[in-house]
Amino acid sequence: MALNPSSRDIQKLHLEINQIMNQRFLITATAVSIFGIMAAQALQGNSSGSGIKIDRLGIVSVAINLVLLFLSLLHLLLRKYARILTSYLNVSGNSGWEREWKKFRSRRRFLHRYIGYDTPQFLVFLILFVLTLFYPIVVSVAQTLEQNPTLSVRALPAEAFLPDRLSMNVLEANVLLFAIFLAIRFVLGSLVGGEEVYDEWWQRLADEPVEQKAVVGTDQRSINNS
């Protein structure tokens, strides 16, 4: 069964791929915006002016990491969908750009290696996760130093880093979410597969023989009647 899309099909696929690329960029921008808004709200002191509530800061950090985890999974699934479409255009022979672009990216030179947009966007998510993981601790230490100007960081007690059991639970939850994020990126990302996998799938589909449909009509009925 040869892959033979029409011109309108090809145009639709190109528009769909461009839309997916824009959606992935918007997801990354949304992750940065959510981190900034929620972190800024959590850093505000309470109404009595007694300072920042570290417990609220920790709970908000877990909420931020949950949102980042969902967005990173959606980001990965959109990459899979885009690769399925680009592989179809490549195997069907309807996009010389996809073939040439694939060859260009295969040139893995050290100084001129193409990293694309996927790796930089992954680094954005990685930085956001690390900041969310440590900023409750950093704020707690900064608040302790502000209340005790004579102390140095080395002289701070352990309670300044993790003031209570809730802070320890928050840290453990954030570490777990960070580990899940890395697993999604590297384990699930490898299962999603690269373009070679989808090229093979489309090629197998193209190599399948066309099924012979039974002839149904007056001629067939006349043969049966005879």
N, C-alpha and C positions, 0 to 999 in steps of 0.2 A: 504494500500500500504506500504509494509515493506521497510524500508531504507536498501538497500543492495548494498553498494558500492564495487567495485572490489578492488583488492590490488593496482592496478595502480591509482585508484581514491584516495585511502587513502594516498598513497605516494605523489600524487599531492597536496592534501589538506595540508599535513604537510609542504611541501616546500612553499606553498603559505602563510601559517601562519608565518613561519620563515621569509619570505620576508617582510611581513607586519610589523613584529616587528622591523626588521632592518630599514625599511622605516620610522617608527615613531621615532626611535633614530636619523636618519639622519635629519629629520625635526627639531628636537630639537637642534641638533648641528648647523644646518643652521641658525636657529633663533639667536643663540648666536653669530655666525660669522657675520651675517648681522648687528646686533646691534653694535658689536665692530667696524666694518669697517665704517659704516655710522656715528656713534658717533665720531669716531676719525677724520673723514674728516670734520665734522661740527665744531669740536673744533679748527681747524686750523685757525689762524688769516688771515686777508685779505692781499693782496700783499703790501699795503701801510704801514703795520705794526701798524695799529691803534688799534689792538686788535681783539677779537672775535666778530663776528656779531651775536648779540643775536636774531635778526629776522630770520637769516638763521638757527640758532640753533633750534629755535622753529618749523620752517617749516620741518626741517629734523626729528625732534622728532615725528611730526604727521605722516610723511612718514614711519618711523620705526614702529609705532604702527599699521598702516594699514597693513604692511607686517606681523607683528606678529599676527594680527587678522586673516588674511587669513591662515597662517600656523597653528594656533591653531584650526581652523575649519577643515582643512585637517587632522590634528592629530586626532581629535575626530571621523571623518568619518572612518578613518582607524581602529580605535578601534572597531567601530560598525561592520565593515566587518570581522575583526578577530574573534569577538565573535560569529558571525553567523556561521563561519566555525568550531570553537571549539565546539559549541553547537551541530552541526550536527554530529561530531565525537562522542560526548558523548551520544546522543540519539540513534544513530545507533549501539552503543555497540562495536565500532571498536577501541576504545582507552581507555584502563584501566587507563592510565595516566591522562586523562582529568577528569574522575570520581574521582580518588583519589586526584588530584590537587584541584578540587572544594571542596571536603570535608576538605582538609587541610586549604584552605583559609577561610572556614566558621568558623574556631576556632578563635574567636575574643578575644584573651587574651591581656591584657593591655601591658605587658612587651614583649610579643613575637608575637605581632600582625603583620601579613604580610601586607605590604603596596604596594608591587609590584613595577613596574616601571612607572605606570601611575601617581601616586601621585607625585613622585619626578620630573617627567617631567612637570607636571602641575605647580609645584613650580618654576621651571626654567622660564617658561613663565610668571608667576606672578611676579617674581623678575625683569625680563626684562621690563615688563609693568610699574612697579613702578619706576624703574630707569629712563626710558624714560619720565615718567610723570614729575619727579622732577628735572632732571638734567639741563634743561634750566634755572630754577630758581636758582639752586645751582651755576651754572656758572656765572649767572648775579650777584649774591651776591658776589662771589669770585672776580670777575672783579672789582666791586665797592670797595671792601676792598683793593684790590691791588692799585687802583688809590687814595684811601684815607686811608692810613695806620693808621691814628689817630682814625678812627671810629671803634666802636665795632658792633657786629651783632645786639645787642639790640638798638643801636642808629641809625641804618640804616633807611632811609625813606622808605615809601611803594613803591616808584618808583624803588628802588633797586631790589625788588622782581618781580614786574611787571612793567617794564619801560614804556610801551605804550599799546595802545589798541590792537595791534597785539598780544602782549604777553598774554593778557587776552583771546583773541579768541583762541590762541594756547592751553592755559590751558583748556578752555572749551571743545575744540575738543578732547584733550587727555583724559579728564575725561569721555567724551561720549564713546570713543573707549574702555576705560578700563571697563566701565559698560557693553558694548556689549560683551566684552571678558568674563566677569563673567556670563553674561546671557547665553552665548554659553556653558560655562562649566557646570553650575548648572541646568539651565532650559532645554536647548536642550540636555544636557548630560543625564538628567533624562528621557527625552522622547525617547532617543536612547534605553534606557533600559539595564538591566543587562542580565546575562546568563540565568536567570530563564525565562525571556520573550521569548528568542529565543529557549530555551529548549521546552517550551510549543508549540511554533509554529511548530517546527520539529515533536513533538509528535503528534500533530493534523494531520499533513501530513501523518505520519506513520500509524495512526489509520483510515485514510480514506479507504473505500472499493475500491477494484480494479474494474475499469469500465469494464463491459463486452462488448467486441467488437463484432460487427456483423460479422457473417461468410460470407465471400465473396469468391466465387470460383465456380468451376464446379458443386459441389454437391448442392450448394445453388441455382444455376440457374436451375439445373435439377428438384429441388423440386418445384420451381416457375412454370416451364413449365408443370409439371404434374397437 
